[in-house]
């Protein structure tokens, strides 16, 4: 977001604000309010996220204007001085927010979230949060992570990277191109225009092939900064009619994006043209216009001047307040956060950011860039120290939690986990009301998936592992599916060892055996999935097993029905068609597990062990809200049989994340290995009954 040339609050503006444009302040106010209201009421202002794109264009315009003026005046760019000014403007407020947020995470957030949240604070401190999130977007196992209190720092990371790259690009141009000021200026325009065009084309490509990555990529966003940068060279609008109408047309275009766009539309891509064109039109035409008079209006000017701090503070409050109140945000909470954000933003701007930036006793006045750099490094190190302390404490406690889990799994108490739900062998044990295993803080580690059972090799060949391979196997069973299949690896191994089976497993994230077209985050991912499916079928045809076990997530990467088919019809048809291509052996389809509440791990962490099962449960209809096509596909396939474990997860009305002292889920969808181990005897019995072995 743009943080350039904001006026000082409560003092007489000085040189840093001498070139202040009030129309830019109006744009800032609109942009930050759009983001703030979108994050508080996302269903009502569905396109408010484009406020950050408005900030990107403003930043490109203002920063390039400053740099070009320096080039025109001196023929060079003083990198150290430029970066020192950026550090004085950006770091005091951002590092304060990061430090406060890190402390808040340690104080109020359950340990189950510390690893992710504190890691993101560290990434934000180093201004690489956007790349951290881009990496998480393509990491299948991180796809269900909760939004951290510093996720919004991705925009500041992209902007800071722009502040590093742009002056280096201009310096390289000046080094290559010799000549007078006009030639230098023309060369800079050509270079920026070329970089902008390349970035725009790349953004279109990446948005279509990997939208989750393109959203955070600096290179897919650079054209937005570049569009603003090019405006720094544009002559002022000459026509009085254009100057009168241009600002309001630009605001209307931005408003159209705010109310018309939504998270369902691929972004940035073509859709980002709305905020970019609208903002560019305002910047080109609005100087001294009616919009400038609006920007000079004190409430608007105040929002513009504090927009940076408002942006910094609002999201940590939105994320952390529910951990304090132990309930989702209500209307009163949302209004309180809205007002509280503006108040805190004013306080931090007036009493922390501005004194650090302008006071000669701190970093103001004629402080040398080296001094600014040293103090910036010290402040960043202090934030990282808080992060490190939290992660060390987490690791220390996790060692004890892992040891406790191993001890319980080695000698489980009577009725542990799914055994407490087995109607064929009723069982009760009051001691289970005093425990939750594993502790939610280590739930993500409670996973027995293996690399050799997962994904593909470099040539696209599926990884197919053999869990159990006795010298003289009684049967060979092949289990295949997405990550929900591989969460059962421990159960598959125990079943095979008990029965003398040779057990093979293959899994791929978000991919399972279907001939329907699945949704995918990118074309590359879709092609990989299709290749994996073909490889699995070929492997089974070459060496047929005695039975195939299939299962998959009902809610992840659902199929894209063709014209004339419903989602349900396409899902079932895809399964039936794919199963027909398997060897002529029995097929066991395991119904997918129910889905917990999105905040199930947090709820369990905040509840007493004996209360978590009831307090954190959800309605059965909600837990099974996604259509699972396997029961209908089994009914349409003669050699297929269904194994349904839903009675272990749920009673007639509700499904719980804690059963028999066991934490059922390690994230928003996948079951823990401890839970899978606890239902292994029941799964084995039902599978064998269906196979008739």
C-alpha positions as CSV (number, residue, x, y, z in Angstrom):
1,X,0.0,0.0,0.0
2,X,1.1,3.6,-0.7
3,X,2.9,5.2,2.2
4,X,4.5,8.2,0.5
5,X,4.2,11.8,1.3
6,X,1.5,11.5,4.0
7,X,1.1,14.7,6.1
8,X,2.0,14.7,9.7
9,X,-0.9,14.5,12.1
10,X,-1.3,17.2,14.8
11,X,1.7,19.2,13.6
12,X,2.5,21.7,10.9
13,X,3.4,19.9,7.7
14,X,7.0,20.1,6.8
15,X,9.1,19.4,3.8
16,X,8.2,15.7,3.5
17,X,4.6,16.7,2.9
18,X,5.2,19.8,0.8
19,X,4.2,18.1,-2.4
20,X,1.1,16.5,-0.9
21,X,-1.8,16.0,-3.3
22,X,-5.2,16.0,-1.6
23,X,-6.7,13.9,-4.4
24,X,-4.2,11.1,-3.5
25,X,-5.3,11.4,0.2
26,X,-8.9,10.9,-1.0
27,X,-7.8,7.8,-3.0
28,X,-6.0,6.4,0.1
29,X,-9.1,7.0,2.2
30,X,-11.3,5.1,-0.3
31,X,-8.8,2.3,-0.7
32,X,-8.3,1.7,3.0
33,X,-12.0,1.9,3.8
34,X,-12.7,-0.6,1.0
35,X,-10.2,-3.1,2.5
36,X,-11.3,-2.5,6.0
37,X,-15.0,-2.9,5.3
38,X,-14.4,-5.9,3.0
39,X,-12.4,-7.8,5.8
40,X,-15.1,-7.0,8.3
41,X,-18.1,-7.7,6.1
42,X,-16.8,-9.7,3.1
43,X,-20.3,-10.8,2.0
44,X,-21.5,-7.2,1.7
45,X,-18.5,-5.6,-0.1
46,X,-17.3,-8.5,-2.2
47,X,-14.6,-6.5,-4.2
48,X,-13.2,-4.5,-1.4
49,X,-9.9,-6.4,-1.7
50,X,-9.0,-4.2,-4.7
51,X,-8.2,-1.4,-2.3
52,X,-4.6,-2.8,-2.3
53,X,-4.4,-2.5,-6.0
54,X,-5.3,1.2,-5.7
55,X,-2.4,1.5,-3.3
56,X,0.0,-0.3,-5.7
57,X,-0.7,2.2,-8.5
58,X,-0.3,5.2,-6.1
59,X,3.0,3.8,-4.9
60,X,4.3,3.3,-8.4
61,X,3.3,6.9,-9.3
62,X,4.7,8.7,-6.3
63,X,7.9,6.7,-5.9
64,X,8.8,7.0,-9.6
65,X,8.0,10.8,-9.5
66,X,10.5,11.2,-6.6
67,X,13.2,9.2,-8.3
68,X,12.8,10.8,-11.7
69,X,13.0,14.3,-10.1
70,X,16.2,13.3,-8.4
71,X,17.6,12.0,-11.7
72,X,16.6,15.2,-13.5
73,X,18.2,17.3,-10.8
74,X,21.4,15.3,-10.2
75,X,21.7,12.8,-12.9
76,X,21.9,9.9,-10.4
77,X,20.0,8.1,-7.6
78,X,21.3,8.0,-4.1
79,X,20.3,4.4,-3.2
80,X,21.2,4.5,0.4
81,X,19.4,7.8,1.0
82,X,16.3,6.5,-0.8
83,X,16.2,3.2,1.1
84,X,16.7,5.1,4.4
85,X,13.7,7.2,3.7
86,X,11.6,4.2,2.9
87,X,12.8,2.5,6.1
88,X,12.0,5.5,8.3
89,X,8.5,5.6,6.7
90,X,7.7,1.9,6.7
91,X,9.4,0.2,9.6
92,X,8.4,2.1,12.8
93,X,4.7,1.3,12.4
94,X,5.1,-2.1,10.7
95,X,7.5,-3.5,13.3
96,X,5.4,-2.2,16.1
97,X,2.4,-4.0,14.7
98,X,4.4,-7.2,14.2
99,X,5.9,-7.1,17.6
100,X,2.5,-6.5,19.2
101,X,1.0,-9.2,17.1
102,X,3.7,-11.8,18.0
103,X,3.1,-11.1,21.6
104,X,-0.7,-11.4,21.1
105,X,-0.3,-14.7,19.3
106,X,1.8,-16.1,22.3
107,X,-0.7,-14.7,24.8
108,X,-4.1,-15.7,23.3
109,X,-3.7,-18.1,20.4
110,X,-3.7,-21.9,21.1
111,X,-0.4,-23.5,20.5
112,X,-1.8,-25.5,17.6
113,X,-1.5,-22.2,15.5
114,X,1.8,-20.9,16.8
115,X,4.0,-22.6,14.2
116,X,2.2,-21.2,11.2
117,X,1.3,-17.8,12.8
118,X,4.8,-17.0,14.2
119,X,6.5,-18.2,11.0
120,X,4.4,-15.7,9.1
121,X,5.3,-13.0,11.5
122,X,9.0,-13.8,10.7
123,X,8.3,-13.7,7.0
124,X,6.5,-10.4,7.3
125,X,9.4,-8.9,9.3
126,X,11.7,-9.8,6.5
127,X,9.2,-8.6,3.9
128,X,8.8,-11.9,2.1
129,X,5.3,-12.8,3.4
130,X,4.0,-12.8,-0.2
131,X,6.4,-15.5,-1.2
132,X,5.7,-17.5,2.0
133,X,2.0,-17.4,1.1
134,X,2.7,-18.2,-2.6
135,X,4.6,-21.3,-1.5
136,X,1.8,-22.3,0.9
137,X,-0.7,-21.9,-1.9
138,X,1.0,-24.6,-3.9
139,X,1.7,-26.8,-0.9
140,X,-1.3,-29.2,-0.7
141,X,-0.8,-29.8,3.0
142,X,-0.8,-26.1,3.8
143,X,-3.9,-25.4,1.8
144,X,-6.1,-25.7,4.9
145,X,-4.1,-23.3,7.1
146,X,-6.0,-20.6,8.8
147,X,-5.4,-17.0,7.9
148,X,-2.7,-15.6,10.2
149,X,-2.9,-12.2,11.9
150,X,-0.2,-10.9,9.5
151,X,-1.4,-12.3,6.2
152,X,-2.2,-8.8,5.0
153,X,1.6,-8.1,5.1
154,X,1.9,-9.8,1.7
155,X,1.0,-6.4,0.1
156,X,3.7,-4.6,2.1
157,X,6.2,-7.3,1.1
158,X,5.4,-6.9,-2.6
159,X,5.6,-3.1,-2.3
160,X,9.0,-3.2,-0.4
161,X,10.4,-5.5,-3.1
162,X,9.2,-2.9,-5.7
163,X,11.1,-0.2,-3.7
164,X,14.2,-2.3,-4.0
165,X,13.9,-3.3,-7.6
166,X,12.7,0.0,-9.2
167,X,15.7,2.2,-8.3
168,X,18.1,-0.7,-9.3
169,X,16.3,-0.9,-12.6
170,X,16.6,2.9,-13.1
171,X,20.3,2.9,-12.1
172,X,21.0,0.1,-14.6
173,X,19.3,2.1,-17.3
174,X,21.3,5.2,-16.4
175,X,24.5,3.2,-16.5
176,X,23.8,1.8,-20.0
177,X,22.3,5.0,-21.5
178,X,24.5,8.0,-21.7
179,X,23.4,11.4,-22.9
180,X,21.4,14.4,-21.9
181,X,18.4,14.5,-19.5
182,X,15.8,14.0,-22.3
183,X,17.5,10.9,-23.6
184,X,17.8,9.5,-20.0
185,X,14.1,10.2,-19.5
186,X,13.1,8.5,-22.7
187,X,15.2,5.5,-21.9
188,X,13.6,5.2,-18.5
189,X,10.1,5.4,-20.0
190,X,11.0,2.6,-22.5
191,X,12.4,0.3,-19.8
192,X,9.5,0.8,-17.4
193,X,7.0,0.4,-20.2
194,X,8.7,-2.9,-21.3
195,X,8.8,-4.2,-17.7
196,X,5.2,-3.3,-17.2
197,X,4.1,-5.0,-20.4
198,X,6.1,-8.2,-19.6
199,X,4.6,-8.3,-16.1
200,X,1.1,-7.8,-17.4
201,X,1.4,-10.7,-19.9
202,X,3.0,-12.8,-17.2
203,X,0.1,-11.9,-14.8
204,X,-2.5,-13.0,-17.4
205,X,-0.7,-16.3,-17.9
206,X,-0.1,-17.0,-14.2
207,X,-3.6,-16.1,-13.2
208,X,-5.0,-18.6,-15.7
209,X,-2.6,-21.4,-14.8
210,X,-1.9,-20.8,-11.1
211,X,-4.2,-18.2,-9.7
212,X,-3.4,-18.9,-6.1
213,X,0.3,-18.1,-6.8
214,X,-0.3,-15.1,-9.1
215,X,-2.3,-13.4,-6.4
216,X,0.8,-13.0,-4.2
217,X,3.5,-12.9,-6.8
218,X,5.5,-9.7,-7.0
219,X,6.2,-10.3,-10.7
220,X,2.4,-10.8,-11.5
221,X,1.7,-7.5,-9.6
222,X,4.6,-5.4,-10.9
223,X,2.6,-4.1,-13.8
224,X,0.2,-2.4,-11.4
225,X,3.2,-0.5,-9.9
226,X,4.5,0.0,-13.4
227,X,1.2,1.6,-14.6
228,X,1.5,4.2,-11.8
229,X,5.2,4.7,-12.6
230,X,4.4,5.5,-16.3
231,X,1.9,8.1,-15.1
232,X,4.8,10.0,-13.5
233,X,5.9,10.9,-17.1
234,X,2.4,11.7,-18.4
235,X,1.7,15.4,-19.2
236,X,-1.1,16.9,-17.2
237,X,-4.6,16.5,-18.7
238,X,-5.0,19.5,-21.0
239,X,-8.8,19.6,-21.4
240,X,-10.8,21.3,-18.7
241,X,-13.6,18.9,-19.4
242,X,-11.3,15.9,-18.8
243,X,-10.0,17.5,-15.6
244,X,-13.5,18.0,-14.3
245,X,-14.9,14.6,-15.3
246,X,-11.8,12.4,-15.2
247,X,-11.5,12.1,-11.4
248,X,-15.1,11.1,-10.9
249,X,-15.0,8.6,-13.8
250,X,-12.0,7.1,-12.2
251,X,-13.7,6.9,-8.8
252,X,-16.7,5.3,-10.5
253,X,-14.5,2.6,-12.1
254,X,-12.9,1.8,-8.8
255,X,-16.4,1.7,-7.1
256,X,-17.5,-0.7,-9.9
257,X,-14.7,-3.0,-8.9
258,X,-15.4,-2.7,-5.2
259,X,-19.0,-3.7,-5.5
260,X,-18.8,-5.9,-8.7
261,X,-15.8,-8.1,-8.2
262,X,-15.6,-11.1,-5.9
263,X,-13.2,-13.7,-4.8
264,X,-14.7,-16.1,-7.4
265,X,-13.1,-14.1,-10.2
266,X,-9.5,-14.9,-11.1
267,X,-7.3,-12.1,-9.9
268,X,-5.2,-10.1,-10.6
269,X,-5.3,-10.8,-14.4
270,X,-7.7,-8.8,-16.5
271,X,-10.0,-8.0,-13.6
272,X,-7.2,-5.9,-12.0
273,X,-7.6,-3.4,-14.8
274,X,-10.6,-1.9,-13.0
275,X,-8.7,-0.5,-10.0
276,X,-5.6,0.2,-12.0
277,X,-7.3,2.1,-14.8
278,X,-9.6,3.9,-12.3
279,X,-6.7,4.9,-10.1
280,X,-4.6,5.9,-13.0
281,X,-7.4,8.2,-14.4
282,X,-7.7,9.9,-11.0
283,X,-3.9,10.4,-10.7
284,X,-3.7,11.9,-14.2
285,X,-6.7,14.3,-13.9
286,X,-7.4,15.1,-10.3
287,X,-4.7,17.5,-9.2
288,X,-6.5,20.7,-8.1
289,X,-9.9,19.1,-8.9
290,X,-13.1,18.7,-6.9
291,X,-11.7,15.4,-5.7
292,X,-8.7,17.3,-4.3
293,X,-11.1,19.5,-2.3
294,X,-12.8,16.3,-1.0
295,X,-9.4,15.0,0.0
296,X,-8.7,18.2,1.9
297,X,-11.9,17.7,4.0
298,X,-10.6,16.9,7.5
299,X,-12.2,13.5,8.0
300,X,-11.1,12.3,4.6
301,X,-7.6,13.8,5.0
302,X,-7.4,12.1,8.4
303,X,-8.2,8.7,6.9
304,X,-5.7,9.3,4.1
305,X,-3.0,10.3,6.5
306,X,-3.6,7.3,8.8
307,X,-4.4,4.8,6.0
308,X,-1.1,3.0,6.4
309,X,-1.6,2.5,10.1
310,X,-5.2,1.5,9.6
311,X,-4.2,-1.1,7.1
312,X,-1.5,-2.5,9.5
313,X,-3.7,-2.7,12.6
314,X,-7.1,-3.9,11.3
315,X,-6.3,-7.4,10.3
316,X,-4.5,-8.5,13.5
317,X,-7.6,-7.3,15.5
318,X,-10.0,-9.2,13.2
319,X,-8.0,-12.4,13.6
320,X,-7.1,-12.2,17.3
321,X,-10.3,-10.8,18.9
322,X,-12.2,-14.1,18.4
323,X,-9.4,-16.0,20.3
324,X,-10.0,-13.6,23.2
325,X,-13.8,-13.7,23.1
326,X,-13.9,-17.4,22.2
327,X,-16.6,-16.9,19.6
328,X,-17.0,-15.7,16.0
329,X,-17.1,-12.0,15.4
330,X,-20.6,-10.5,15.8
331,X,-21.9,-7.1,14.6
332,X,-20.9,-5.4,17.9
333,X,-17.4,-6.9,17.6
334,X,-17.1,-5.7,14.0
335,X,-18.1,-2.2,14.8
336,X,-15.8,-2.1,17.8
337,X,-12.9,-3.3,15.6
338,X,-13.7,-0.7,13.0
339,X,-13.6,2.1,15.6
340,X,-10.7,0.6,17.6
341,X,-8.6,0.3,14.4
342,X,-9.0,4.0,13.6
343,X,-8.2,5.0,17.1
344,X,-5.1,2.8,17.5
345,X,-4.0,3.9,14.0
346,X,-4.1,7.6,15.1
347,X,-2.3,6.8,18.3
348,X,0.5,4.9,16.7
349,X,0.9,7.4,13.9
350,X,0.9,10.4,16.1
351,X,3.0,9.1,19.0
352,X,5.2,6.5,17.5
353,X,5.5,6.6,13.7
354,X,5.9,10.4,13.3
355,X,8.3,11.0,16.2
356,X,10.6,8.2,15.0
357,X,10.5,9.5,11.5
358,X,10.8,13.2,12.1
359,X,12.4,13.8,15.6
360,X,16.1,14.7,15.4
361,X,16.5,12.7,18.6
362,X,15.4,9.6,16.9
363,X,15.7,9.0,13.1
364,X,14.6,12.4,11.9
365,X,16.7,15.3,10.8
366,X,19.9,14.5,9.0
367,X,20.5,11.0,10.2
368,X,22.9,9.2,8.0
369,X,21.5,6.2,6.0
370,X,24.0,3.9,7.9
371,X,22.4,4.9,11.2
372,X,18.9,4.3,9.9
373,X,20.1,0.9,8.6
374,X,21.6,-0.1,12.0
375,X,18.5,0.8,14.0
376,X,16.2,-0.8,11.4
377,X,18.2,-4.0,11.7
378,X,18.1,-3.9,15.5
379,X,14.3,-3.4,15.5
380,X,13.8,-6.2,13.0
381,X,16.0,-8.5,15.1
382,X,13.9,-7.6,18.2
383,X,10.7,-8.8,16.4
384,X,12.5,-11.9,15.2
385,X,13.7,-12.6,18.8
386,X,10.0,-12.6,20.0
387,X,9.2,-15.0,17.2
388,X,12.1,-17.2,18.0
389,X,11.3,-17.3,21.7
390,X,7.7,-18.4,20.9
391,X,8.9,-21.1,18.5
392,X,11.5,-22.4,21.0
393,X,8.8,-22.6,23.7
394,X,6.5,-24.4,21.3
395,X,9.2,-26.9,20.4
396,X,10.0,-27.6,24.0
397,X,6.4,-28.3,24.9
398,X,5.9,-30.3,21.7
399,X,8.6,-32.7,22.8
400,X,6.6,-33.5,25.9
401,X,3.4,-33.8,23.9
402,X,4.9,-36.2,21.4
403,X,6.3,-38.4,24.2
404,X,2.9,-38.5,25.9
405,X,1.2,-39.5,22.7
406,X,3.6,-42.3,22.0
407,X,3.1,-43.6,25.5
408,X,-0.7,-43.7,25.1
409,X,-0.6,-45.2,21.6
410,X,1.8,-47.9,22.9
411,X,-0.6,-48.9,25.7
412,X,-4.0,-47.3,24.9
413,X,-6.6,-47.2,27.7
414,X,-9.7,-49.3,27.4
415,X,-12.3,-47.9,24.9
416,X,-9.8,-45.5,23.4
417,X,-11.0,-43.6,20.3
418,X,-13.3,-45.4,17.9
419,X,-13.6,-48.4,20.3
420,X,-15.9,-46.2,22.4
421,X,-18.3,-46.0,19.5
422,X,-18.4,-49.6,18.5
423,X,-22.0,-50.7,18.9
424,X,-21.0,-54.3,18.4
425,X,-18.9,-54.1,21.5
426,X,-20.3,-51.4,23.8
427,X,-17.5,-49.8,25.9
428,X,-17.2,-47.0,28.4
429,X,-14.2,-45.6,30.3
430,X,-14.6,-42.4,32.3
431,X,-10.8,-41.7,32.3
432,X,-11.1,-40.8,28.6
433,X,-13.0,-37.6,29.6
434,X,-9.7,-36.4,31.1
435,X,-7.6,-36.6,27.9
436,X,-7.3,-35.4,24.3
437,X,-4.7,-37.3,22.3
438,X,-2.8,-35.9,20.4
439,X,-2.7,-32.4,21.9
440,X,-4.0,-30.0,19.2
441,X,-0.6,-28.3,19.2
442,X,1.0,-31.4,17.6
443,X,-2.0,-32.6,15.6
444,X,-0.4,-31.8,12.3
445,X,2.5,-34.1,13.0
446,X,0.1,-37.0,13.7
447,X,0.3,-38.2,10.1
448,X,1.7,-41.5,8.8
449,X,1.8,-40.5,5.1
450,X,5.1,-41.5,3.4
451,X,6.9,-39.9,0.5
452,X,7.2,-43.2,-1.3
453,X,3.4,-43.5,-1.2
454,X,2.7,-40.0,-2.4
455,X,2.8,-38.0,-5.6
456,X,4.9,-38.8,-8.6
457,X,8.5,-39.2,-9.7
458,X,10.2,-36.7,-11.9
459,X,9.1,-38.5,-15.1
460,X,5.4,-38.5,-13.9
461,X,5.4,-42.1,-12.8
462,X,3.2,-42.5,-9.7
463,X,4.9,-43.4,-6.4
464,X,3.4,-46.7,-5.4
465,X,4.7,-48.0,-2.1
466,X,4.4,-51.5,-0.6
467,X,3.5,-51.1,3.1
468,X,3.5,-54.8,3.9
469,X,5.1,-57.5,1.7
470,X,5.1,-60.9,3.4
471,X,7.0,-63.8,1.8
472,X,3.8,-65.6,0.9
473,X,1.0,-63.1,0.9
474,X,-2.6,-64.4,1.2
475,X,-3.9,-61.5,-0.9
476,X,-2.7,-58.3,-2.6
477,X,-4.7,-55.2,-1.9
478,X,-4.1,-51.8,-3.6
479,X,-5.4,-48.6,-1.8
480,X,-5.6,-45.5,-4.0
481,X,-7.0,-42.0,-3.7
482,X,-6.1,-38.5,-2.6
483,X,-4.8,-37.3,0.8
484,X,-7.8,-38.8,2.6
485,X,-6.7,-42.2,1.4
486,X,-3.2,-41.7,2.7
487,X,-4.3,-40.6,6.1
488,X,-5.3,-44.3,6.5
489,X,-1.8,-45.7,5.8
490,X,-1.4,-46.8,9.5
491,X,-4.8,-48.6,9.3
492,X,-3.9,-50.2,6.0
493,X,-0.6,-51.4,7.4
494,X,-2.1,-52.9,10.5
495,X,-4.9,-54.6,8.5
496,X,-2.4,-56.2,6.1
497,X,-0.1,-57.4,8.9
498,X,-3.1,-58.9,10.7
499,X,-4.3,-60.7,7.5
500,X,-1.1,-61.5,5.8
501,X,-1.9,-59.3,2.8
502,X,0.6,-57.6,0.5
503,X,-0.5,-53.9,0.8
504,X,0.2,-51.3,-1.8
505,X,-0.7,-47.6,-1.5
506,X,-0.7,-44.6,-3.9
507,X,-2.0,-41.1,-3.3
508,X,-1.8,-37.6,-4.8
509,X,-3.0,-34.4,-3.3
510,X,-6.5,-33.4,-4.5
511,X,-6.5,-36.2,-7.1
512,X,-8.4,-39.6,-7.2
513,X,-9.6,-42.2,-9.6
514,X,-12.3,-40.5,-11.7
515,X,-12.9,-39.9,-15.3
516,X,-14.7,-36.6,-14.6
517,X,-12.8,-33.3,-14.9
518,X,-11.7,-32.2,-11.4
519,X,-11.2,-28.7,-10.3
520,X,-7.6,-27.8,-10.0
521,X,-5.5,-24.8,-8.8
522,X,-3.6,-24.8,-12.1
523,X,-3.4,-26.5,-15.5
524,X,-0.1,-28.0,-14.5
525,X,-1.8,-29.6,-11.4
526,X,-4.6,-30.9,-13.6
527,X,-2.2,-32.4,-16.1
528,X,-0.2,-34.0,-13.3
529,X,-3.4,-35.5,-11.8
530,X,-4.5,-36.9,-15.2
531,X,-1.1,-38.5,-15.7
532,X,-1.1,-39.9,-12.2
533,X,-4.5,-41.5,-12.8
534,X,-3.3,-43.1,-16.1
535,X,-0.2,-44.4,-14.4
536,X,-2.2,-46.0,-11.5
537,X,-4.6,-47.8,-13.9
538,X,-1.6,-49.0,-16.0
539,X,0.2,-50.3,-12.9
540,X,-2.8,-52.3,-11.8
541,X,-3.5,-53.7,-15.2
542,X,0.1,-54.8,-15.4
543,X,0.1,-56.4,-12.0
544,X,-3.6,-56.9,-10.9
545,X,-4.3,-57.0,-7.2
546,X,-6.9,-59.1,-5.5
547,X,-8.9,-56.1,-4.4
548,X,-8.8,-52.3,-4.7
549,X,-9.7,-49.9,-2.0
550,X,-10.7,-46.4,-3.1
551,X,-11.6,-43.2,-1.1
552,X,-11.3,-39.5,-1.6
553,X,-12.3,-36.2,-0.1
554,X,-15.8,-35.2,-1.0
555,X,-15.2,-31.5,-0.6
556,X,-11.8,-30.9,-2.1
557,X,-11.4,-30.2,-5.8
558,X,-14.9,-31.3,-6.8
559,X,-15.6,-32.2,-10.4
560,X,-16.6,-29.6,-13.0
561,X,-19.8,-31.0,-14.6
562,X,-20.3,-30.7,-18.3
563,X,-23.3,-29.1,-19.8
564,X,-26.4,-31.1,-19.1
565,X,-25.1,-32.8,-15.9
566,X,-25.4,-31.8,-12.3
567,X,-22.4,-31.9,-10.0
568,X,-23.8,-35.0,-8.4
569,X,-24.4,-36.8,-11.7
570,X,-21.0,-35.9,-13.0
571,X,-19.3,-37.1,-9.7
572,X,-21.0,-40.5,-9.8
573,X,-20.5,-41.0,-13.5
574,X,-16.8,-40.1,-13.2
575,X,-16.3,-42.7,-10.5
576,X,-18.2,-45.5,-12.3
577,X,-16.3,-44.9,-15.5
578,X,-12.9,-44.9,-13.8
579,X,-13.7,-48.0,-11.9
580,X,-14.6,-49.9,-15.1
581,X,-11.0,-49.4,-16.3
582,X,-9.6,-51.2,-13.2
583,X,-8.8,-54.9,-13.2
584,X,-11.8,-57.2,-12.8
585,X,-11.5,-57.5,-9.0
586,X,-13.6,-56.4,-6.0
587,X,-13.6,-52.7,-5.2
588,X,-14.1,-51.4,-1.7
589,X,-15.1,-47.7,-1.5
590,X,-14.6,-46.1,2.0
591,X,-17.1,-43.3,2.5
592,X,-15.3,-40.0,3.2
593,X,-15.0,-38.8,6.7
594,X,-17.3,-35.9,7.9
595,X,-15.8,-32.4,7.9
596,X,-15.3,-30.7,11.2
597,X,-16.0,-27.1,12.1
598,X,-13.5,-24.7,10.6
599,X,-12.3,-23.7,14.0
600,X,-12.4,-27.3,15.5
601,X,-8.8,-27.4,16.7
602,X,-9.1,-23.9,18.3
603,X,-12.3,-24.9,20.0
604,X,-10.7,-28.1,21.3
605,X,-7.7,-26.2,22.5
606,X,-9.8,-23.7,24.4
607,X,-12.1,-26.3,26.0
608,X,-11.7,-28.7,28.9
609,X,-11.0,-32.3,27.7
610,X,-14.3,-33.5,29.1
611,X,-16.3,-30.7,27.4
612,X,-14.6,-30.6,24.0
613,X,-16.6,-33.4,22.5
614,X,-19.9,-31.6,23.1
615,X,-18.8,-27.9,22.8
616,X,-16.9,-28.4,19.5
617,X,-19.4,-30.7,17.7
618,X,-21.5,-29.7,14.7
619,X,-24.7,-30.9,13.2
620,X,-24.4,-34.1,11.2
621,X,-25.9,-32.4,8.1
622,X,-23.2,-29.8,8.3
623,X,-20.4,-32.3,8.7
624,X,-21.6,-34.2,5.6
625,X,-22.5,-31.1,3.6
626,X,-20.4,-32.1,0.6
627,X,-21.8,-34.7,-1.8
628,X,-19.8,-38.0,-1.7
629,X,-20.5,-39.9,-4.9
630,X,-19.1,-43.2,-3.7
631,X,-22.3,-44.7,-2.3
632,X,-24.2,-44.0,-5.6
633,X,-21.2,-45.2,-7.6
634,X,-21.1,-48.5,-5.6
635,X,-24.8,-49.0,-6.3
636,X,-24.1,-48.7,-10.0
637,X,-21.1,-51.0,-10.0
638,X,-21.7,-54.7,-9.5
639,X,-18.3,-55.6,-8.1
640,X,-18.1,-52.6,-5.7
641,X,-19.0,-52.5,-2.0
642,X,-19.3,-49.6,0.4
643,X,-17.7,-49.4,3.8
644,X,-19.3,-46.6,5.9
645,X,-17.6,-45.5,9.1
646,X,-19.8,-42.5,9.7
647,X,-21.4,-44.2,12.8
648,X,-17.9,-43.9,14.5
649,X,-17.7,-40.2,13.9
650,X,-21.3,-39.2,14.6
651,X,-24.5,-40.0,16.4
652,X,-27.9,-39.4,14.8
653,X,-27.6,-35.6,15.2
654,X,-24.0,-34.4,15.7
655,X,-20.4,-35.2,14.8
656,X,-17.5,-34.5,17.2
657,X,-13.8,-33.7,16.8
658,X,-13.0,-35.6,20.0
659,X,-14.1,-39.2,20.5
660,X,-13.0,-41.6,23.2
661,X,-10.2,-39.3,24.3
662,X,-8.8,-39.0,20.7
663,X,-8.6,-35.9,18.6
664,X,-10.2,-36.9,15.4
665,X,-8.8,-34.2,13.0
666,X,-5.3,-32.8,12.5
667,X,-6.6,-29.9,10.3
668,X,-9.8,-28.8,8.7
669,X,-10.3,-32.1,6.8
670,X,-7.8,-34.8,7.5
671,X,-8.0,-37.3,10.4
672,X,-5.2,-38.0,12.8
673,X,-3.1,-41.2,12.6
674,X,-4.1,-41.9,16.2
675,X,-7.8,-41.8,15.3
676,X,-7.2,-44.0,12.2
677,X,-5.3,-46.5,14.3
678,X,-8.2,-46.6,16.8
679,X,-10.8,-47.6,14.2
680,X,-8.5,-50.1,12.4
681,X,-10.1,-53.3,14.0
682,X,-13.5,-52.1,13.0
683,X,-12.4,-51.1,9.5
684,X,-10.7,-54.4,9.0
685,X,-13.8,-56.3,10.1
686,X,-16.1,-54.4,7.7
687,X,-13.7,-54.6,4.7
688,X,-13.3,-58.4,5.2
689,X,-17.0,-58.9,5.5
690,X,-17.6,-57.0,2.3
691,X,-14.9,-58.9,0.4
692,X,-16.1,-62.2,1.8
693,X,-12.6,-63.3,2.6
